Amino acid sequence: MLVSLIGIVALFIVIVIAHAGPERTTRETKKATKAPDATASPRADRAAPPDGVKLPPADGSNFDYQINEPYDPPSGVEIVSRDREAPPAPGLYNICYVNAFQAQPDAQDDWDPDLLLRDADGEVVMDEDWGEALLDIGTADKRRRIADTVGDWIDGCAEAGYQGVEPDNYDSYTRSRDLLTEDDAMAFIALLADRAHAAHLAIGQKNTLELASHREELGLDFAVAEECGEQSPPECDDYAEAFPAVIMIEYKDSGLRTACAGRERPDSAANVAIVRRDLDVSAPDGDGYVRETCD
């Protein structure tokens, strides 16, 4: 009788465990609780940019990165990226740089205090390398409010004559001390993609290769990849496979050589434009100015 009872109890435990399924990790549990609040979900109608949106001609074209200070592009340049407050370069494909996920060092006070990401002690979470406060994209309401402001900047880029937009710091969640997630970042950039396409601008994914597989569902048209040749292993080919056009920016000679070597391989995608710049992205009259290309 006792043996039969033990057998029944054991069978009951097996059934319960099988029904419960595998245990979730802490990260999986956190992402699951955030999912209902996220707005980014697969949508087939975002797989290609709408009519009126033109991609960068990144097919070996000559590119210049001028996000710090605009200047006359060197001869042969076809694509230029400039800060949103600078005018586009006449006759070229212009990409408008906007700091979408963090506050510029001199603009932190321009944001409502509750839109700055804060830790448990109420202290603003900073990107220490650049002295920039992270914006709090952790709820749908805050994402909407931040997107309203950034969206106005995007509209301004279109009105000025830009053809594309480059929202920076997509990867801010990696510096958020686990207060933000990938889902938050994707939900927010989907809002920006809608706004860019409504203004007939192409929108680029800045870095963040780990989220490249979501680029179609989020409506991202091209990539701007910094230092893909300096990663171990290099990531340049991965970007070229994931996006129809890729702007590659290197800050070291070794990275430039790696990126350029990848372009020369017979099986390499031809959808890239590559440049080396100095880290401060100086103008030609600056002491530290560096600009080199593969050619």
ZADO-1210 file (C-alpha; in nm, 4 decimals, padded with zeros to 6 digits):
<atoms>
<atom x="00.0000" y="00.0000" z="00.0000" code="MET" pos="1"/>
<atom x="00.2834" y="00.2391" z="00.0944" code="LEU" pos="2"/>
<atom x="00.4688" y="00.1589" z="-00.2277" code="VAL" pos="3"/>
<atom x="00.1572" y="00.2363" z="-00.4340" code="SER" pos="4"/>
<atom x="00.1081" y="00.5680" z="-00.2535" code="LEU" pos="5"/>
<atom x="00.4711" y="00.6692" z="-00.3182" code="ILE" pos="6"/>
<atom x="00.4290" y="00.5816" z="-00.6833" code="GLY" pos="7"/>
<atom x="00.1171" y="00.7987" z="-00.7138" code="ILE" pos="8"/>
<atom x="00.2931" y="01.0953" z="-00.5481" code="VAL" pos="9"/>
<atom x="00.5949" y="01.0595" z="-00.7776" code="ALA" pos="10"/>
<atom x="00.3725" y="01.0507" z="-01.0844" code="LEU" pos="11"/>
<atom x="00.1921" y="01.3658" z="-00.9671" code="PHE" pos="12"/>
<atom x="00.5263" y="01.5504" z="-00.9231" code="ILE" pos="13"/>
<atom x="00.6394" y="01.4532" z="-01.2742" code="VAL" pos="14"/>
<atom x="00.3125" y="01.5815" z="-01.4226" code="ILE" pos="15"/>
<atom x="00.3405" y="01.9141" z="-01.2378" code="VAL" pos="16"/>
<atom x="00.7020" y="01.9675" z="-01.3484" code="ILE" pos="17"/>
<atom x="00.6220" y="01.8838" z="-01.7092" code="ALA" pos="18"/>
<atom x="00.3345" y="02.1298" z="-01.7091" code="HIS" pos="19"/>
<atom x="00.5389" y="02.4076" z="-01.5498" code="ALA" pos="20"/>
<atom x="00.8082" y="02.3983" z="-01.8217" code="GLY" pos="21"/>
<atom x="01.1699" y="02.5165" z="-01.7879" code="PRO" pos="22"/>
<atom x="01.2634" y="02.7744" z="-01.5269" code="GLU" pos="23"/>
<atom x="01.3119" y="03.1277" z="-01.6608" code="ARG" pos="24"/>
<atom x="01.6332" y="03.3118" z="-01.6043" code="THR" pos="25"/>
<atom x="01.6283" y="03.6489" z="-01.4311" code="THR" pos="26"/>
<atom x="01.6790" y="03.8309" z="-01.7631" code="ARG" pos="27"/>
<atom x="01.3983" y="03.6367" z="-01.9357" code="GLU" pos="28"/>
<atom x="01.1622" y="03.7167" z="-01.6509" code="THR" pos="29"/>
<atom x="01.2487" y="04.0863" z="-01.6640" code="LYS" pos="30"/>
<atom x="01.1935" y="04.1024" z="-02.0392" code="LYS" pos="31"/>
<atom x="00.8649" y="03.9137" z="-02.0110" code="ALA" pos="32"/>
<atom x="00.7273" y="04.1664" z="-01.7640" code="THR" pos="33"/>
<atom x="00.8280" y="04.4517" z="-01.9945" code="LYS" pos="34"/>
<atom x="00.6807" y="04.3023" z="-02.3113" code="ALA" pos="35"/>
<atom x="00.3183" y="04.4207" z="-02.2721" code="PRO" pos="36"/>
<atom x="00.4460" y="04.7786" z="-02.2478" code="ASP" pos="37"/>
<atom x="00.6620" y="04.7563" z="-02.5596" code="ALA" pos="38"/>
<atom x="00.5272" y="04.8746" z="-02.8920" code="THR" pos="39"/>
<atom x="00.7839" y="04.7101" z="-03.1189" code="ALA" pos="40"/>
<atom x="00.6448" y="04.3943" z="-03.2774" code="SER" pos="41"/>
<atom x="00.7089" y="04.2244" z="-03.6130" code="PRO" pos="42"/>
<atom x="00.5236" y="04.4051" z="-03.8912" code="ARG" pos="43"/>
<atom x="00.5654" y="04.2951" z="-04.2497" code="ALA" pos="44"/>
<atom x="00.4636" y="04.6369" z="-04.3824" code="ASP" pos="45"/>
<atom x="00.7849" y="04.7877" z="-04.2349" code="ARG" pos="46"/>
<atom x="01.0170" y="04.5573" z="-04.4282" code="ALA" pos="47"/>
<atom x="01.0937" y="04.8207" z="-04.6945" code="ALA" pos="48"/>
<atom x="01.0997" y="05.2008" z="-04.6830" code="PRO" pos="49"/>
<atom x="00.7892" y="05.3703" z="-04.8220" code="PRO" pos="50"/>
<atom x="00.7734" y="05.5602" z="-05.1481" code="ASP" pos="51"/>
<atom x="00.9685" y="05.8840" z="-05.1409" code="GLY" pos="52"/>
<atom x="01.2445" y="05.7518" z="-04.9128" code="VAL" pos="53"/>
<atom x="01.5913" y="05.7339" z="-05.0718" code="LYS" pos="54"/>
<atom x="01.8683" y="05.5178" z="-04.9260" code="LEU" pos="55"/>
<atom x="02.2296" y="05.6398" z="-04.9091" code="PRO" pos="56"/>
<atom x="02.4229" y="05.5454" z="-05.2265" code="PRO" pos="57"/>
<atom x="02.6662" y="05.3406" z="-05.0161" code="ALA" pos="58"/>
<atom x="02.8104" y="05.1352" z="-05.3010" code="ASP" pos="59"/>
<atom x="03.1720" y="05.2289" z="-05.2534" code="GLY" pos="60"/>
<atom x="03.0795" y="05.5973" z="-05.2498" code="SER" pos="61"/>
<atom x="03.3056" y="05.8544" z="-05.0887" code="ASN" pos="62"/>
<atom x="03.1700" y="05.9498" z="-04.7441" code="PHE" pos="63"/>
<atom x="03.2584" y="06.2219" z="-04.4941" code="ASP" pos="64"/>
<atom x="03.1588" y="06.2379" z="-04.1268" code="TYR" pos="65"/>
<atom x="03.1121" y="06.5993" z="-04.0149" code="GLN" pos="66"/>
<atom x="02.8919" y="06.5746" z="-03.7048" code="ILE" pos="67"/>
<atom x="03.1094" y="06.8094" z="-03.4970" code="ASN" pos="68"/>
<atom x="03.1642" y="07.0989" z="-03.7393" code="GLU" pos="69"/>
<atom x="03.0536" y="07.1366" z="-04.1024" code="PRO" pos="70"/>
<atom x="03.3057" y="07.2268" z="-04.3723" code="TYR" pos="71"/>
<atom x="03.3324" y="07.2053" z="-04.7501" code="ASP" pos="72"/>
<atom x="03.3372" y="06.8318" z="-04.8333" code="PRO" pos="73"/>
<atom x="03.6572" y="06.7051" z="-04.9966" code="PRO" pos="74"/>
<atom x="03.6478" y="06.6470" z="-05.3706" code="SER" pos="75"/>
<atom x="03.4627" y="06.3320" z="-05.4704" code="GLY" pos="76"/>
<atom x="03.2510" y="06.3033" z="-05.1564" code="VAL" pos="77"/>
<atom x="02.8950" y="06.1907" z="-05.2290" code="GLU" pos="78"/>
<atom x="02.7542" y="06.1318" z="-04.8778" code="ILE" pos="79"/>
<atom x="02.7884" y="06.3571" z="-04.5732" code="VAL" pos="80"/>
<atom x="02.6609" y="06.3199" z="-04.2169" code="SER" pos="81"/>
<atom x="02.6151" y="06.6449" z="-04.0204" code="ARG" pos="82"/>
<atom x="02.4585" y="06.7570" z="-03.6940" code="ASP" pos="83"/>
<atom x="02.0909" y="06.8501" z="-03.7146" code="ARG" pos="84"/>
<atom x="02.1704" y="07.2147" z="-03.6443" code="GLU" pos="85"/>
<atom x="02.4044" y="07.2388" z="-03.9451" code="ALA" pos="86"/>
<atom x="02.2832" y="07.2950" z="-04.3016" code="PRO" pos="87"/>
<atom x="02.3111" y="07.0039" z="-04.5458" code="PRO" pos="88"/>
<atom x="02.5864" y="07.0059" z="-04.8094" code="ALA" pos="89"/>
<atom x="02.4433" y="07.1143" z="-05.1466" code="PRO" pos="90"/>
<atom x="02.4197" y="06.8490" z="-05.4155" code="GLY" pos="91"/>
<atom x="02.5122" y="06.5532" z="-05.1900" code="LEU" pos="92"/>
<atom x="02.3236" y="06.2830" z="-05.0001" code="TYR" pos="93"/>
<atom x="02.2980" y="06.4264" z="-04.6481" code="ASN" pos="94"/>
<atom x="02.2413" y="06.2315" z="-04.3261" code="ILE" pos="95"/>
<atom x="02.1147" y="06.4270" z="-04.0245" code="CYS" pos="96"/>
<atom x="02.2702" y="06.3355" z="-03.6887" code="TYR" pos="97"/>
<atom x="02.0412" y="06.3528" z="-03.3840" code="VAL" pos="98"/>
<atom x="02.1266" y="06.2456" z="-03.0292" code="ASN" pos="99"/>
<atom x="01.7984" y="06.0614" z="-02.9766" code="ALA" pos="100"/>
<atom x="01.8583" y="05.8404" z="-02.6727" code="PHE" pos="101"/>
<atom x="02.0741" y="06.0681" z="-02.4561" code="GLN" pos="102"/>
<atom x="02.0873" y="06.4375" z="-02.3715" code="ALA" pos="103"/>
<atom x="02.3686" y="06.6511" z="-02.5084" code="GLN" pos="104"/>
<atom x="02.5977" y="06.7699" z="-02.2253" code="PRO" pos="105"/>
<atom x="02.4741" y="07.1268" z="-02.2594" code="ASP" pos="106"/>
<atom x="02.1076" y="07.0320" z="-02.3076" code="ALA" pos="107"/>
<atom x="02.0257" y="06.8170" z="-02.0038" code="GLN" pos="108"/>
<atom x="01.8154" y="07.0939" z="-01.8501" code="ASP" pos="109"/>
<atom x="01.6081" y="07.1193" z="-02.1681" code="ASP" pos="110"/>
<atom x="01.4359" y="06.7921" z="-02.0814" code="TRP" pos="111"/>
<atom x="01.1582" y="06.7436" z="-01.8260" code="ASP" pos="112"/>
<atom x="01.3264" y="06.6020" z="-01.5128" code="PRO" pos="113"/>
<atom x="01.1195" y="06.2835" z="-01.5213" code="ASP" pos="114"/>
<atom x="01.2428" y="06.2053" z="-01.8743" code="LEU" pos="115"/>
<atom x="01.5996" y="06.1655" z="-01.7494" code="LEU" pos="116"/>
<atom x="01.6769" y="05.8095" z="-01.6417" code="LEU" pos="117"/>
<atom x="01.7324" y="05.7899" z="-01.2655" code="ARG" pos="118"/>
<atom x="01.8591" y="05.5190" z="-01.0340" code="ASP" pos="119"/>
<atom x="01.7005" y="05.4053" z="-00.7083" code="ALA" pos="120"/>
<atom x="01.8501" y="05.7073" z="-00.5289" code="ASP" pos="121"/>
<atom x="01.7051" y="05.9517" z="-00.7784" code="GLY" pos="122"/>
<atom x="02.0430" y="06.0257" z="-00.9367" code="GLU" pos="123"/>
<atom x="02.0570" y="06.0763" z="-01.3134" code="VAL" pos="124"/>
<atom x="02.2216" y="05.7849" z="-01.4942" code="VAL" pos="125"/>
<atom x="02.5070" y="05.9159" z="-01.7088" code="MET" pos="126"/>
<atom x="02.7090" y="05.7994" z="-02.0051" code="ASP" pos="127"/>
<atom x="03.0338" y="05.8769" z="-01.8286" code="GLU" pos="128"/>
<atom x="03.2480" y="05.8624" z="-02.1431" code="ASP" pos="129"/>
<atom x="03.0640" y="06.1531" z="-02.3042" code="TRP" pos="130"/>
<atom x="02.9046" y="06.3276" z="-02.0049" code="GLY" pos="131"/>
<atom x="02.5519" y="06.2679" z="-02.1359" code="GLU" pos="132"/>
<atom x="02.2402" y="06.1860" z="-01.9337" code="ALA" pos="133"/>
<atom x="02.0425" y="05.8844" z="-02.0532" code="LEU" pos="134"/>
<atom x="01.6815" y="05.9497" z="-02.1496" code="LEU" pos="135"/>
<atom x="01.4210" y="05.7314" z="-01.9809" code="ASP" pos="136"/>
<atom x="01.2552" y="05.5293" z="-02.2570" code="ILE" pos="137"/>
<atom x="01.1303" y="05.2691" z="-02.0092" code="GLY" pos="138"/>
<atom x="00.7544" y="05.3272" z="-02.0493" code="THR" pos="139"/>
<atom x="00.5257" y="05.3841" z="-02.3454" code="ALA" pos="140"/>
<atom x="00.4251" y="05.7293" z="-02.2170" code="ASP" pos="141"/>
<atom x="00.7836" y="05.8482" z="-02.1743" code="LYS" pos="142"/>
<atom x="00.8818" y="05.7074" z="-02.5123" code="ARG" pos="143"/>
<atom x="00.5954" y="05.8984" z="-02.6715" code="ARG" pos="144"/>
<atom x="00.6933" y="06.2251" z="-02.5019" code="ARG" pos="145"/>
<atom x="01.0613" y="06.1918" z="-02.5935" code="ILE" pos="146"/>
<atom x="00.9673" y="06.0896" z="-02.9486" code="ALA" pos="147"/>
<atom x="00.7570" y="06.4056" z="-02.9802" code="ASP" pos="148"/>
<atom x="01.0694" y="06.6168" z="-02.9227" code="THR" pos="149"/>
<atom x="01.3062" y="06.4045" z="-03.1304" code="VAL" pos="150"/>
<atom x="01.0370" y="06.3831" z="-03.3978" code="GLY" pos="151"/>
<atom x="01.0354" y="06.7616" z="-03.4240" code="ASP" pos="152"/>
<atom x="01.4110" y="06.7470" z="-03.4809" code="TRP" pos="153"/>
<atom x="01.3582" y="06.4852" z="-03.7525" code="ILE" pos="154"/>
<atom x="01.0971" y="06.7043" z="-03.9190" code="ASP" pos="155"/>
<atom x="01.3488" y="06.9896" z="-03.9056" code="GLY" pos="156"/>
<atom x="01.6075" y="06.7723" z="-04.0806" code="CYS" pos="157"/>
<atom x="01.3619" y="06.7046" z="-04.3620" code="ALA" pos="158"/>
<atom x="01.2679" y="07.0711" z="-04.3926" code="GLU" pos="159"/>
<atom x="01.6373" y="07.1650" z="-04.4126" code="ALA" pos="160"/>
<atom x="01.6904" y="06.9302" z="-04.7066" code="GLY" pos="161"/>
<atom x="01.8411" y="06.6164" z="-04.5536" code="TYR" pos="162"/>
<atom x="01.7628" y="06.2761" z="-04.7079" code="GLN" pos="163"/>
<atom x="01.8431" y="06.0512" z="-04.4102" code="GLY" pos="164"/>
<atom x="01.8593" y="06.0605" z="-04.0309" code="VAL" pos="165"/>
<atom x="02.1029" y="05.8975" z="-03.7865" code="GLU" pos="166"/>
<atom x="01.9605" y="05.8639" z="-03.4322" code="PRO" pos="167"/>
<atom x="02.2569" y="05.8112" z="-03.2007" code="ASP" pos="168"/>
<atom x="02.2913" y="05.6008" z="-02.8846" code="ASN" pos="169"/>
<atom x="02.0465" y="05.3241" z="-02.9773" code="TYR" pos="170"/>
<atom x="02.2563" y="05.1131" z="-02.7380" code="ASP" pos="171"/>
<atom x="02.1957" y="05.3376" z="-02.4343" code="SER" pos="172"/>
<atom x="02.0274" y="05.0445" z="-02.2591" code="TYR" pos="173"/>
<atom x="02.3715" y="04.8809" z="-02.2291" code="THR" pos="174"/>
<atom x="02.4785" y="05.1746" z="-02.0092" code="ARG" pos="175"/>
<atom x="02.1536" y="05.1949" z="-01.8103" code="SER" pos="176"/>
<atom x="02.2559" y="04.9692" z="-01.5182" code="ARG" pos="177"/>
<atom x="01.9797" y="04.7287" z="-01.6288" code="ASP" pos="178"/>
<atom x="01.7115" y="04.9970" z="-01.5896" code="LEU" pos="179"/>
<atom x="01.6328" y="04.9815" z="-01.9630" code="LEU" pos="180"/>
<atom x="01.6045" y="04.6829" z="-02.1964" code="THR" pos="181"/>
<atom x="01.6492" y="04.5971" z="-02.5616" code="GLU" pos="182"/>
<atom x="01.2701" y="04.5990" z="-02.5926" code="ASP" pos="183"/>
<atom x="01.2584" y="04.9585" z="-02.4690" code="ASP" pos="184"/>
<atom x="01.5186" y="05.0638" z="-02.7269" code="ALA" pos="185"/>
<atom x="01.3399" y="04.8855" z="-03.0123" code="MET" pos="186"/>
<atom x="01.0015" y="05.0245" z="-02.9139" code="ALA" pos="187"/>
<atom x="01.1419" y="05.3770" z="-02.9126" code="PHE" pos="188"/>
<atom x="01.3315" y="05.3563" z="-03.2398" code="ILE" pos="189"/>
<atom x="01.0175" y="05.2180" z="-03.4082" code="ALA" pos="190"/>
<atom x="00.8449" y="05.5452" z="-03.3191" code="LEU" pos="191"/>
<atom x="01.1352" y="05.7396" z="-03.4710" code="LEU" pos="192"/>
<atom x="01.1247" y="05.5265" z="-03.7864" code="ALA" pos="193"/>
<atom x="00.7560" y="05.6092" z="-03.8320" code="ASP" pos="194"/>
<atom x="00.8309" y="05.9793" z="-03.7899" code="ARG" pos="195"/>
<atom x="01.1278" y="05.9684" z="-04.0309" code="ALA" pos="196"/>
<atom x="00.9329" y="05.7859" z="-04.2998" code="HIS" pos="197"/>
<atom x="00.6427" y="06.0264" z="-04.2631" code="ALA" pos="198"/>
<atom x="00.8943" y="06.3029" z="-04.3421" code="ALA" pos="199"/>
<atom x="01.0324" y="06.0987" z="-04.6369" code="HIS" pos="200"/>
<atom x="01.3669" y="06.0405" z="-04.4649" code="LEU" pos="201"/>
<atom x="01.5598" y="05.7139" z="-04.4552" code="ALA" pos="202"/>
<atom x="01.6542" y="05.6174" z="-04.0989" code="ILE" pos="203"/>
<atom x="01.9774" y="05.4461" z="-03.9987" code="GLY" pos="204"/>
<atom x="02.0591" y="05.2086" z="-03.7162" code="GLN" pos="205"/>
<atom x="02.3638" y="05.3387" z="-03.5279" code="LYS" pos="206"/>
<atom x="02.5872" y="05.0486" z="-03.4172" code="ASN" pos="207"/>
<atom x="02.4111" y="04.7881" z="-03.1933" code="THR" pos="208"/>
<atom x="02.4726" y="04.4869" z="-03.4181" code="LEU" pos="209"/>
<atom x="02.2930" y="04.2600" z="-03.1700" code="GLU" pos="210"/>
<atom x="01.9611" y="04.4159" z="-03.2736" code="LEU" pos="211"/>
<atom x="02.0257" y="04.4129" z="-03.6495" code="ALA" pos="212"/>
<atom x="01.8011" y="04.1088" z="-03.7029" code="SER" pos="213"/>
<atom x="01.5040" y="04.3284" z="-03.6063" code="HIS" pos="214"/>
<atom x="01.5783" y="04.6046" z="-03.8553" code="ARG" pos="215"/>
<atom x="01.2950" y="04.5209" z="-04.1002" code="GLU" pos="216"/>
<atom x="01.0226" y="04.4931" z="-03.8377" code="GLU" pos="217"/>
<atom x="01.1366" y="04.8229" z="-03.6858" code="LEU" pos="218"/>
<atom x="01.1582" y="05.0048" z="-04.0189" code="GLY" pos="219"/>
<atom x="01.5344" y="05.0731" z="-04.0177" code="LEU" pos="220"/>
<atom x="01.6711" y="05.1357" z="-04.3665" code="ASP" pos="221"/>
<atom x="02.0509" y="05.1478" z="-04.3406" code="PHE" pos="222"/>
<atom x="02.3274" y="05.1252" z="-04.0808" code="ALA" pos="223"/>
<atom x="02.5973" y="05.3554" z="-03.9474" code="VAL" pos="224"/>
<atom x="02.8644" y="05.1304" z="-03.7968" code="ALA" pos="225"/>
<atom x="03.1480" y="05.2751" z="-03.5926" code="GLU" pos="226"/>
<atom x="03.4668" y="05.0707" z="-03.5498" code="GLU" pos="227"/>
<atom x="03.3232" y="04.7507" z="-03.6975" code="CYS" pos="228"/>
<atom x="03.6769" y="04.6713" z="-03.8126" code="GLY" pos="229"/>
<atom x="03.8129" y="04.7031" z="-03.4573" code="GLU" pos="230"/>
<atom x="03.5820" y="04.4439" z="-03.3051" code="GLN" pos="231"/>
<atom x="03.6992" y="04.0898" z="-03.2328" code="SER" pos="232"/>
<atom x="03.5962" y="03.9305" z="-03.4568" code="PRO" pos="233"/>
<atom x="03.5282" y="04.2161" z="-03.7021" code="PRO" pos="234"/>
<atom x="03.1596" y="04.2988" z="-03.7531" code="GLU" pos="235"/>
<atom x="03.1691" y="04.4815" z="-04.0865" code="CYS" pos="236"/>
<atom x="03.0527" y="04.1849" z="-04.2942" code="ASP" pos="237"/>
<atom x="02.7656" y="04.1234" z="-04.0515" code="ASP" pos="238"/>
<atom x="02.6371" y="04.4766" z="-04.1007" code="TYR" pos="239"/>
<atom x="02.6722" y="04.4462" z="-04.4782" code="ALA" pos="240"/>
<atom x="02.4672" y="04.1264" z="-04.4768" code="GLU" pos="241"/>
<atom x="02.1942" y="04.2711" z="-04.2534" code="ALA" pos="242"/>
<atom x="02.1413" y="04.6104" z="-04.4230" code="PHE" pos="243"/>
<atom x="02.0995" y="04.7241" z="-04.7830" code="PRO" pos="244"/>
<atom x="02.3423" y="05.0128" z="-04.7218" code="ALA" pos="245"/>
<atom x="02.6110" y="05.0601" z="-04.4550" code="VAL" pos="246"/>
<atom x="02.8202" y="05.3636" z="-04.3599" code="ILE" pos="247"/>
<atom x="03.1381" y="05.2448" z="-04.1851" code="MET" pos="248"/>
<atom x="03.3393" y="05.4857" z="-03.9697" code="ILE" pos="249"/>
<atom x="03.6761" y="05.3856" z="-03.8271" code="GLU" pos="250"/>
<atom x="03.8932" y="05.5843" z="-03.5868" code="TYR" pos="251"/>
<atom x="04.2138" y="05.3781" z="-03.6118" code="LYS" pos="252"/>
<atom x="04.4291" y="05.2785" z="-03.9083" code="ASP" pos="253"/>
<atom x="04.3969" y="04.9102" z="-03.8181" code="SER" pos="254"/>
<atom x="04.0178" y="04.9314" z="-03.8265" code="GLY" pos="255"/>
<atom x="04.0232" y="05.1095" z="-04.1615" code="LEU" pos="256"/>
<atom x="04.2475" y="04.8425" z="-04.3114" code="ARG" pos="257"/>
<atom x="04.0198" y="04.5656" z="-04.1855" code="THR" pos="258"/>
<atom x="03.7039" y="04.7331" z="-04.3169" code="ALA" pos="259"/>
<atom x="03.8646" y="04.8058" z="-04.6542" code="CYS" pos="260"/>
<atom x="03.9996" y="04.4517" z="-04.6866" code="ALA" pos="261"/>
<atom x="03.6504" y="04.3167" z="-04.6364" code="GLY" pos="262"/>
<atom x="03.5210" y="04.5359" z="-04.9158" code="ARG" pos="263"/>
<atom x="03.7808" y="04.3976" z="-05.1551" code="GLU" pos="264"/>
<atom x="03.6912" y="04.0316" z="-05.1072" code="ARG" pos="265"/>
<atom x="03.5092" y="03.8799" z="-05.4070" code="PRO" pos="266"/>
<atom x="03.2190" y="03.7610" z="-05.1913" code="ASP" pos="267"/>
<atom x="03.1846" y="04.0929" z="-05.0064" code="SER" pos="268"/>
<atom x="02.8688" y="04.2996" z="-05.0355" code="ALA" pos="269"/>
<atom x="02.9163" y="04.6187" z="-05.2380" code="ALA" pos="270"/>
<atom x="02.6743" y="04.8239" z="-05.0296" code="ASN" pos="271"/>
<atom x="02.9263" y="05.0057" z="-04.8094" code="VAL" pos="272"/>
<atom x="03.0947" y="05.3455" z="-04.7777" code="ALA" pos="273"/>
<atom x="03.4031" y="05.3612" z="-04.5530" code="ILE" pos="274"/>
<atom x="03.5972" y="05.6453" z="-04.3920" code="VAL" pos="275"/>
<atom x="03.8482" y="05.6926" z="-04.1119" code="ARG" pos="276"/>
<atom x="03.8051" y="06.0042" z="-03.8988" code="ARG" pos="277"/>
<atom x="03.9659" y="06.1378" z="-03.5834" code="ASP" pos="278"/>
<atom x="03.7687" y="06.0676" z="-03.2671" code="LEU" pos="279"/>
<atom x="03.6763" y="06.4357" z="-03.2241" code="ASP" pos="280"/>
<atom x="03.5526" y="06.4506" z="-03.5857" code="VAL" pos="281"/>
<atom x="03.7521" y="06.7700" z="-03.6381" code="SER" pos="282"/>
<atom x="03.7379" y="07.0149" z="-03.9271" code="ALA" pos="283"/>
<atom x="04.0402" y="07.0298" z="-04.1619" code="PRO" pos="284"/>
<atom x="04.1813" y="07.3338" z="-03.9818" code="ASP" pos="285"/>
<atom x="04.1836" y="07.1442" z="-03.6508" code="GLY" pos="286"/>
<atom x="04.5097" y="07.0135" z="-03.5024" code="ASP" pos="287"/>
<atom x="04.3864" y="06.6554" z="-03.4777" code="GLY" pos="288"/>
<atom x="04.2094" y="06.6343" z="-03.8142" code="TYR" pos="289"/>
<atom x="04.2237" y="06.2894" z="-03.9756" code="VAL" pos="290"/>
<atom x="04.0340" y="06.1717" z="-04.2813" code="ARG" pos="291"/>
<atom x="04.1311" y="05.8666" z="-04.4831" code="GLU" pos="292"/>
<atom x="03.9466" y="05.6341" z="-04.7199" code="THR" pos="293"/>
<atom x="04.0181" y="05.2959" z="-04.8762" code="CYS" pos="294"/>
<atom x="04.1366" y="05.4490" z="-05.2050" code="ASP" pos="295"/>
</atoms>
